[in-house]
């Protein structure tokens, strides 16, 4: 569902830019329209992941138009494959000092500070994705066993993860003193047109992003908190298998990027510099 929503958003931007005040006639879409659209969108965020996202969305849409009988060959030709070397970059993560400042800033939020604090703690302590936090239900918390049941996971599985004491205290504090007293299964809720609905993963990301901005970290995303958990584990000597288990990666290949952060083990296998005495 998340992939569909993201791709529809990109296609909406393309069609609105071309046919904002007119009827949508696909045959009037030209290669220059697609080229200009990509130049504008990637000019705002020229990263490999953003380019890949836009390219995948456009190709998906054009494949659909091809099944409708439209000629898409010239449009596909202007969508180039972005160069993205696998494992080429280091994961963006917070250091210990910034992580502590983030928690303090969340607890001092102007609007619903207890909610902001527990959201940041869930991301920093457990490495939960924004969608996993948004999909938490009251029945998913086992207070006696000290665990959380995760249902809205990326891999569509149900996973049970431990609930650290400090994280549990923050969650209990929010539920007792700040969450609206209503009969609704979701942990995090909001009011929309007079109805109570669960908070969205986008709203979770905004809470974390706003908190990062308040402490002067404009380039830190919500996913960076997940990277922070993994980096912290690697620094403490945990194996990649342990990191993969906590982050619930289906494949160990997804965890390999953190191997580059294990400086002591990398130093042990480093070859001598050419020309230098071994």
Secondary structure as the mmCIF struct_conf table of DSSP 4:
data_model
#
loop_
_struct_conf.conf_type_id
_struct_conf.id
_struct_conf.beg_label_comp_id
_struct_conf.beg_label_asym_id
_struct_conf.beg_label_seq_id
_struct_conf.end_label_comp_id
_struct_conf.end_label_asym_id
_struct_conf.end_label_seq_id
HELX_RH_AL_P HELX_RH_AL_P1 UNK A 2 UNK A 19
TURN_TY1_P TURN_TY1_P1 UNK A 20 UNK A 21
BEND BEND1 UNK A 22 UNK A 22
HELX_RH_3T_P HELX_RH_3T_P1 UNK A 26 UNK A 28
HELX_RH_AL_P HELX_RH_AL_P2 UNK A 31 UNK A 44
HELX_RH_AL_P HELX_RH_AL_P3 UNK A 48 UNK A 67
TURN_TY1_P TURN_TY1_P2 UNK A 68 UNK A 69
HELX_RH_AL_P HELX_RH_AL_P4 UNK A 73 UNK A 77
TURN_TY1_P TURN_TY1_P3 UNK A 78 UNK A 78
HELX_LH_PP_P HELX_LH_PP_P1 UNK A 80 UNK A 83
TURN_TY1_P TURN_TY1_P4 UNK A 86 UNK A 87
BEND BEND2 UNK A 89 UNK A 89
HELX_LH_PP_P HELX_LH_PP_P2 UNK A 90 UNK A 92
HELX_RH_AL_P HELX_RH_AL_P5 UNK A 96 UNK A 107
TURN_TY1_P TURN_TY1_P5 UNK A 108 UNK A 108
BEND BEND3 UNK A 110 UNK A 111
HELX_RH_AL_P HELX_RH_AL_P6 UNK A 113 UNK A 126
HELX_RH_AL_P HELX_RH_AL_P7 UNK A 130 UNK A 134
TURN_TY1_P TURN_TY1_P6 UNK A 135 UNK A 135
STRN STRN1 UNK A 137 UNK A 137
HELX_RH_3T_P HELX_RH_3T_P2 UNK A 138 UNK A 140
STRN STRN2 UNK A 141 UNK A 142
TURN_TY1_P TURN_TY1_P7 UNK A 143 UNK A 146
STRN STRN3 UNK A 147 UNK A 150
BEND BEND4 UNK A 152 UNK A 152
TURN_TY1_P TURN_TY1_P8 UNK A 154 UNK A 155
BEND BEND5 UNK A 156 UNK A 156
STRN STRN4 UNK A 159 UNK A 162
HELX_RH_AL_P HELX_RH_AL_P8 UNK A 165 UNK A 177
TURN_TY1_P TURN_TY1_P9 UNK A 178 UNK A 178
BEND BEND6 UNK A 179 UNK A 179
BEND BEND7 UNK A 185 UNK A 185
STRN STRN5 UNK A 186 UNK A 186
BEND BEND8 UNK A 187 UNK A 188
STRN STRN6 UNK A 189 UNK A 192
TURN_TY1_P TURN_TY1_P10 UNK A 193 UNK A 194
STRN STRN7 UNK A 195 UNK A 198
HELX_LH_PP_P HELX_LH_PP_P3 UNK A 199 UNK A 200
HELX_RH_AL_P HELX_RH_AL_P9 UNK A 201 UNK A 214
TURN_TY1_P TURN_TY1_P11 UNK A 215 UNK A 216
TURN_TY1_P TURN_TY1_P12 UNK A 218 UNK A 219
TURN_TY1_P TURN_TY1_P13 UNK A 222 UNK A 222
HELX_RH_AL_P HELX_RH_AL_P10 UNK A 223 UNK A 235
TURN_TY1_P TURN_TY1_P14 UNK A 236 UNK A 237
HELX_RH_AL_P HELX_RH_AL_P11 UNK A 240 UNK A 247
TURN_TY1_P TURN_TY1_P15 UNK A 248 UNK A 248
BEND BEND9 UNK A 250 UNK A 251
HELX_RH_3T_P HELX_RH_3T_P3 UNK A 252 UNK A 261
HELX_RH_AL_P HELX_RH_AL_P12 UNK A 263 UNK A 269
HELX_LH_PP_P HELX_LH_PP_P4 UNK A 270 UNK A 273
TURN_TY1_P TURN_TY1_P16 UNK A 274 UNK A 275
BEND BEND10 UNK A 276 UNK A 276
#
